[in-house]
Structure formats: structure tokens, C-alpha cells
């Protein structure tokens, strides 16, 4: 995988404030039965495919460390995005992917950071 990709994302994370708008344990705004398994938010001052800040998930590890990305497709919103997983171990990465893939109209692909890029 292209090391420059991960380096650019590291720089973006390091230069941005993380805003958490859906804390772990909170209900999804449109699907109240779905509870966020980890803190979810965005990078202040960035723009993603939906015109909002770049989405981030925070794991139990070092949140300055980018551990994976999720590539998502949402047919209802008619958009695709990149979501950053910060400080997430393998189990947390899979937990997030499973949470997002529970929606039939929304699916994602998990791309863990290669070991040589950590």
C-alpha cells in the first residue's frame, strides 16, 4: 500500500481538532435501537464526501494513531466517504465495521493500516 497515503492522513489528524458528537453508548439519531459501540465524531475544519467534517471513530488505544480507514457507500444519501479509525485495535475495527454494515442501504469496506506503516 502507498505509505504516502497514511502519512497524509496522519498529518491531517495531527493538525485537526477531534469533535465527538456521538459518544460511546449513545443512540443513533435516526435509528434509536442502534447504540454507538465507540466514540464517533469528526475532524474540525475538514470536509468529507457528505460536505461535513471527516468522520472519526476513537478506540481504546492512542487516538493520535491512525489504525485503519473505512470506505463507505450510502445509497440513500447517494454518497461515499472515508472514515478514520483512531487508536482502534483489530477487535474494535471489526466492531465498527459490523455496526455500520448492519444497515442494508449503507455498507463499508475496512482497510487496516499495514503493519509496516504503524
Contact map, one row per residue, 1 for C-alpha under 8 A:
1110000000000000000000000000000000000000000000000000000000000000000000000000000000000000000000000000000000000000010000
1111110000000000000000000000000000000000000000000000000000000000000000000000000000000000000000000000000000000000000000
1111111000000000000000000000000000000000000000000000000000000000000000000000000000000000000000000000000000000000000010
0111111100000000000000000000000000000000000000000000000000000000000000000000000000000000000000000000000000000000000000
0111111110000000000000000000000000000000000000000000000000000000000000000000000000000000000000000000000000000000000000
0111111111000000000000000000000000000000000000000000000000000000010000000000000000000000000000000000000000000000100010
0011111111100000000000000000000000000000000000000000000000000000000000000000000000000000000000000000000000000000000000
0001111111110000000000000000000000000000000000000000000000000000000000000000000000000000000000000000000000000000000000
0000111111111000000000000000000000000000000000000000000000000000010000000000000000000000000000000000000000000000000000
0000011111111100000000000000000000000000000000000000000000000000110000000000000000000000000000000000000000000000000000
0000001111111110000000000000000000000000000000000000000000000000000000000000000000000000000000000000000000000000000000
0000000111111111000000000000000000000000000000000000000000000000000000000000000000000000000000000000000000000000000000
0000000011111111100000000000000000000000001000000000000000000001000000000000000000000000000000000000000000000000000000
0000000001111111000000000000000000000000000000000000000000000001000000000000000000000000000000000000000000000000000000
0000000000111111100000000000000000000000000000000000000000000000000000000000000000000000000000000000000000000000000000
0000000000011111110000000000000000000000001111000000000000000000000000000000000000000000000000000000000000000000000000
0000000000001011111000000000000000000000001100000000000000000000000000000000000000000000000000000000000000000000000000
0000000000000001111100000000000000000000111100000000000100000000000000000000000000000000000000000000000000000000000000
0000000000000000111110000000000000000000111100000000000000000000000000000000000000000000000000000000000000000000000000
0000000000000000011111100000000000000011110000000000000000000000000000000000000000000000000000000000000000000000000000
0000000000000000001111100000000000000001110000000000000000000000000000000000000000000000000000000000000000000000000000
0000000000000000000111110111000000010011100000000000000000000000000000000000000000000000000000000000000000000000000000
0000000000000000000111111100000000010111000000000000000000000000000000000000000000000000000000000000000000000000000000
0000000000000000000001111100000000111111000000000000000000000000000000000000000000000000000000000000000000000000000000
0000000000000000000000111110000000111100000000000000000000000000000000000000000000000000000000000000000000000000000000
0000000000000000000001111111000000110000000000000000000000000000000000000000000000000000000000000000000000000000000000
0000000000000000000001001111101111110000000000000000000000000000000000000000000000000000000000000000000000000000000000
0000000000000000000001000111111111110000000000000000000000000000000000000000000000000000000000000000000000000000000000
0000000000000000000000000011111100000000000000000000000000000000000000000000000000000000000000000000000000000000000000
0000000000000000000000000001111100000000000000000000000000000000000000000000000000000000000000000000000000000000000000
0000000000000000000000000011111111000000000000000000000000000000000000000000000000000000000000000000000000000000000000
0000000000000000000000000011111111100000000000000000000000000000000000000000000000000000000000000000000000000000000000
0000000000000000000000000011001111100000000000000000000000000000000000000000000000000000000000000000000000000000000000
0000000000000000000000000011001111110000000000000000000000000000000000000000000000000000000000000000000000000000000000
0000000000000000000000011111000111111000000000000000000000000000000000000000000000000000000000000000000000000000000000
0000000000000000000001111111000001111111000000000000000000000000000000000000000000000000000000000010000000000000000000
0000000000000000000000011000000000111110000000000000000000000000000000000000000000000000000000110010000000000000000000
0000000000000000000000111000000000011111000000000000000011100000000000000000000000000000000000010000000000000000000000
0000000000000000000101110000000000011111100000000000000011100000000000000000000000000000000000000000000000000000000000
0000000000000000000111110000000000010111110000000000001111000000000000000000000000000000000000000000000000000000000000
0000000000000000011111000000000000000011111000000000001110000000000000000000000000000000000000000000000000000000000000
0000000000000000011110000000000000000001111100000000111100000000000000000000000000000000000000000000000000000000000000
0000000000001001111000000000000000000000111111000000111100000000000000000000000000000000000000000000000000000000000000
0000000000000001111000000000000000000000011111000000110000000000000000000000000000000000000000000000000000000000000000
0000000000000001000000000000000000000000001111100000100000000000000000000000000000000000000000000000000000000000000000
0000000000000001000000000000000000000000001111110001110000000000000000000000000000000000000000000000000000000000000000
0000000000000000000000000000000000000000000011111111110000000000000000000000000000000000000000000000000000000000000000
0000000000000000000000000000000000000000000001111111111000000000000000000000000011000000000000000000000000000000000000
0000000000000000000000000000000000000000000000111111000000000000000000000000001111000000000000000000000000000000000000
0000000000000000000000000000000000000000000000111111000000000000000000000000001110000000000000000000000000000000000000
0000000000000000000000000000000000000000000000111111100000000000000000000000000000000000000000000000000000000000000000
0000000000000000000000000000000000000000000001111111110000000000000000000000000000000000000000000000000000000000000000
0000000000000000000000000000000000000000011111110011111000000000000000000000000000000000000000000000000000000000000000
0000000000000000000000000000000000000000011101110001111100000000000000000000000001110000000000000000000000000000000000
0000000000000000000000000000000000000001111000010000111110000000000000000000000001110000000000000000000000000000000000
0000000000000000010000000000000000000001111000000000011111000000000000000000000000111100000000000000000000000000000000
0000000000000000000000000000000000000111100000000000001111100000000000000000000000111100000000010000000000000000000000
0000000000000000000000000000000000000111000000000000000111110010000000000000000000001111000000000000000000000000000000
0000000000000000000000000000000000000110000000000000000011111110000000000000000000001111100100000000000000000000000000
0000000000000000000000000000000000000000000000000000000001111110000000000000000000000011100000000000000000000000000000
0000000000000000000000000000000000000000000000000000000000111110000000000000000000000111100000000000000000000000000000
0000000000000000000000000000000000000000000000000000000000111111100000000000000000000110000000000000000000000000000000
0000000000000000000000000000000000000000000000000000000001111111110000000000000000000111000000000000000000000000000000
0000000000001100000000000000000000000000000000000000000000000111110000000000000000000110000000000000000000000000000000
0000000001000000000000000000000000000000000000000000000000000111111000000000000000000110000000000000000000000000000000
0000010011000000000000000000000000000000000000000000000000000011111110000000000000011110000000000000000000000000100000
0000000000000000000000000000000000000000000000000000000000000000111110000000000000011111100000000000000000000001100001
0000000000000000000000000000000000000000000000000000000000000000011111000000000000011101000010000000000000000111100000
0000000000000000000000000000000000000000000000000000000000000000011111100000000001111000000000000000000000000111100000
0000000000000000000000000000000000000000000000000000000000000000000111110000000001111000000000001000000000011110000000
0000000000000000000000000000000000000000000000000000000000000000000011111000000111100000000000000000000000011110000000
0000000000000000000000000000000000000000000000000000000000000000000001111100000111100000000000000000000001111000000000
0000000000000000000000000000000000000000000000000000000000000000000000111110011110000000000000000000000001110000000000
0000000000000000000000000000000000000000000000000000000000000000000000011111111100000000000000000000000011100000000000
0000000000000000000000000000000000000000000000000000000000000000000000001111111000000000000000000000000011000000000000
0000000000000000000000000000000000000000000000000000000000000000000000000111110000000000000000000000000011000000000000
0000000000000000000000000000000000000000000000000000000000000000000000000111111000000000000000000000000000000000000000
0000000000000000000000000000000000000000000000000000000000000000000000001111111100000000000000000000000000000000000000
0000000000000000000000000000000000000000000000001100000000000000000000001110111110000000000000000000000000000000000000
0000000000000000000000000000000000000000000000001100000000000000000000111100011111000000000000000000000000000000000000
0000000000000000000000000000000000000000000000011100000000000000000000111000001111100000000000000000000000000000000000
0000000000000000000000000000000000000000000000011000011000000000000011110000000111110000000000000000000000000000000000
0000000000000000000000000000000000000000000000000000011110000000000011110000000011111000000000000000000000000000000000
0000000000000000000000000000000000000000000000000000011110000000011111000000000001111100000000000000000000000000000000
0000000000000000000000000000000000000000000000000000000111100000011111000000000000111111000010000000000000000000000000
0000000000000000000000000000000000000000000000000000000111101111111100000000000000011111000000000000000000000000000000
0000000000000000000000000000000000000000000000000000000001111111111000000000000000001111100000000000000000000000000000
0000000000000000000000000000000000000000000000000000000001111010001100000000000000001111111110000000000000000000000000
0000000000000000000000000000000000000000000000000000000000111000001000000000000000000011111110000000000000000000000000
0000000000000000000000000000000000000000000000000000000000000000000000000000000000000001111111000000000000000000000000
0000000000000000000000000000000000000000000000000000000000000000000000000000000000000001111111100000000000000000000000
0000000000000000000000000000000000000000000000000000000000100000000000000000000000000001111111110000000000000000000000
0000000000000000000000000000000000000000000000000000000000000000000100000000000000001001111111111000000000000100000000
0000000000000000000000000000000000000000000000000000000000000000000000000000000000000000011111111100000000000100000000
0000000000000000000000000000000000001000000000000000000000000000000000000000000000000000001111111110000000000000000000
0000000000000000000000000000000000001100000000000000000010000000000000000000000000000000000111111111000000000000000000
0000000000000000000000000000000000000000000000000000000000000000000001000000000000000000000011111111100000011100000000
0000000000000000000000000000000000000000000000000000000000000000000000000000000000000000000001111111110000000000000000
0000000000000000000000000000000000011000000000000000000000000000000000000000000000000000000000111111110000000000000000
0000000000000000000000000000000000000000000000000000000000000000000000000000000000000000000000011111111001110000000000
0000000000000000000000000000000000000000000000000000000000000000000000000000000000000000000000001111111101110000000000
0000000000000000000000000000000000000000000000000000000000000000000000000000000000000000000000000111111101100000000000
0000000000000000000000000000000000000000000000000000000000000000000000000000000000000000000000000001111111100000000000
0000000000000000000000000000000000000000000000000000000000000000000000000000000000000000000000000000111111100000000000
0000000000000000000000000000000000000000000000000000000000000000000000000111000000000000000000000000001111100000000000
0000000000000000000000000000000000000000000000000000000000000000000000011111000000000000000000000001111111110000000000
0000000000000000000000000000000000000000000000000000000000000000000000011100000000000000000000000001111111111000000000
0000000000000000000000000000000000000000000000000000000000000000000001111000000000000000000000001001100001111100000000
0000000000000000000000000000000000000000000000000000000000000000000001110000000000000000000000001000000000111110000000
0000000000000000000000000000000000000000000000000000000000000000000111100000000000000000000011001000000000011111000000
0000000000000000000000000000000000000000000000000000000000000000000111100000000000000000000000000000000000001111100000
0000000000000000000000000000000000000000000000000000000000000000001110000000000000000000000000000000000000000111110000
0000010000000000000000000000000000000000000000000000000000000000011110000000000000000000000000000000000000000011111011
1000000000000000000000000000000000000000000000000000000000000000000000000000000000000000000000000000000000000001111111
0000000000000000000000000000000000000000000000000000000000000000000000000000000000000000000000000000000000000000111111
0000000000000000000000000000000000000000000000000000000000000000000000000000000000000000000000000000000000000000011111
0010010000000000000000000000000000000000000000000000000000000000000000000000000000000000000000000000000000000000111111
0000000000000000000000000000000000000000000000000000000000000000001000000000000000000000000000000000000000000000111111
